[in-house]
Amino acid sequence: MMQILAIFLDAYRSLNAKKMFWIVLAISLLVVASFLLVGINERGVKVAIWQFNSPVMNTNFVPPALFYKFLLLGIGFPWYLAWLATILALVSTAGIFPDLITSGSIDLLVSKPIGRLKLFLAEYTAGLLFVTLQVTAFCLGSFLVLGLRGGTWEPGVFVAVPLMVVFFSYLFSVCVFLGMVTRSTVAALLLTLLFWFGVFAIDAVEYQLLREITMKRERVDRSEMWHGPNHGRRPRETLPIERNGGSVNLPGAKPDAQSAEDARPIKGTGPADGAGQEKSGVKVTRAVGKSLLKAAVESMKPEEQREKKASPNASAKAGNEDREEDEGNEFATLEATHKIVYGLKTVLPKTSETVKLLERTLIDMAELPEPRSDRRKQRARVWRKTEETIRARSVAWVIGTSLAFEFAVLACAAWIFCRRDY
Amino acid sequence: MTTPADSPVIDLKHVAKTYGRKVHALRGIRMQVHPGEVFGLLGPNGAGKSTLVKIMMTVVRASRALGTMLGRPVGHKPTLARIGYLPEHRRFPAYLTGRQALEHYAALANVDRRTRRRRAAELLELVGLDRWGKSKVSAYSKGMLQRLGLAQAMMNDPELIVLDEPTDALDPVGRREVRDVLQGLRDRGKTVFLNSHLLSEVERVCDRVAILVLGKVVHQGMVDDLTARSRHYEIELGSGPAGRLQEAVRSAIPVEKGTLASGEGVELAGNVVRIGTDDPARVQPIIDALRSRQLVIESVRPVRQSLEDFFIETVSGSDDRSPVPRDGEGDPP
């Protein structure tokens, strides 16, 4: 224990000596303080002495507590903590392991009666100290902003401390691994940022695919959603498509689409219904590259369609069946693509979703105000459904699979650390 | 746990290290260091000295390591709490003060807080850094860092101290201070394992040495013993015509193939006669013979080869491919 405390004390001294630590802390407090200057009233939003009237963003429509939650959860945490502060934290901590394994420095450490694995884990944990302190300071400020300005004392804000530390640890593990391999701080930092960008891109693609699937299910045309009905072209009738177990149903209509059932997350888009999918017998044929997608699409097609393909004469029975088939094909392709991206995402750390877990904790979907215009309603409906699908993914899946990735990367880094000759 | 007084502090039976599959850094080291002695490890660059030291300190993993340190197998981590180590290129975190650095590394060696504080003050004074204890190590000169490293190696009051080039970067005064520290340690019964390039330093402070060449111990023993075989007497004669002098010497001492009838080797170089013996009694008849030929003797002195001479002779005379071990080293037991 004495050794671990010594390493933590050394990490604290190291942080204390780094100006970056204090700079990031100062920026954090500045960001929180800036939220104090923003207020909401009956007419709209007030920033310091400037009033911005808004028909939507006012206390009649959005309660102050929700407004500040939005402010913190929409800007403070995802943009500042999850991006800027994280990059600064990576800049500050990327050098820990490359510096540690420098000749002369590592000799003094590994020649002490402390196991290499213990030393590695202690140093790694000490590296997370940076983020822990930063996030704690930010959360404390956010808690005060919510209480003083929003009128709600929300201890749930402090959930951000473990969440953000876990989120940072995904990236830090990669950074440590790269630092061990390259022995270079700059290389480790740049490659980690590249990795993060890759993870973010996959996450964004998965989200977009999920939204497209949701739009199709909800009979929402993209053009209508963004520009309103009859915008620029003849409105296209979209068909609600519902996955029913392993088959895709293409009903002519399901008029009560807004029924209570809509509140349920979409099937086939997350681990929540993974078991059900398996039970229904959907199997993606083993294949490679493009053929994988093709095989997946084929497996997603409803039984009837496959039969129709087998006997072309049967397809001529109904006039609009071709169009339905196109819709079905498109949907199946979307689902198959989503499934592949989702599979890829499963093995990678889920940075965005980990950050969003805080939103889950602090904002209930029921709290959200109803949009007024139809266009907004449509957009909100799709957004809600997509969010619900994402929220249906269990915390264990989001954190668990990400930590599994982190564990694997750390294990590789620790193996290198323990086996290397210095 | 303490080591019995008679058993070696370091008892290496077979230590080998191969990098990749081709580079044999150590080819089976056998070496013994006894309690209370200052032991010097010598060897040219690339001989494997640092690798051996690093294996002993678990910085490098041996391909094979049979033997003990302080009675425990080589690489036994808890035993390192009883060993002090100064690496060759020590690097202290720049944000620590001298005192903090000492206390930090002592904590890693499981030294309790009170002892850490006390010993830090004592050792800073011992190495002449008591006024600099509160200064950041980034402000230290190379010599000061080396002295701090030496203090760091002694923080856990070790039974064995392993020093890798401790006088590196030190000026003559600093070297003398290190030498005094080493002698002080020996006086207190500590065992010191010293790896150094400075042969004169080693010769001054070490009781025993081992010479490593290409990953093998080619000589090991007391410094006096290693250099004893080179002891001889030199008789300096008065100057005179070279040809006549040589003729006179040859007539005085009958030499056959460079050896006297009594077996001592004889060599005439200029006006100096070298006699290969360390026994003064055997020199007397030669002096008498020279005097009987009316040769003037200016001086007679016993000469001993320095460790440096011996080292250079050993290194240059070693066959790179098959160094000849003296103590049977090289073969695993």
Interface residues (C-beta under 8 A of the other chain):
Chain A: M2 Q3 L5 A6 I7 L9 D10 R13 S14 N16 A17 T102 S103 G104 S105 I106 D107 L108 L109 V110 S111 K112 P113 I114 G115 R419 D421 Y422
Chain B: Y19 K54 M57 T58 V59 V60 R61 K77 P78 T79 L80 A81 I83 Y85 P87 E88 H89 R90 R91 F92 P93 A94 Y95 L96 Q100 H104 Y105 A107 L108 A109 N110 D112 Q152
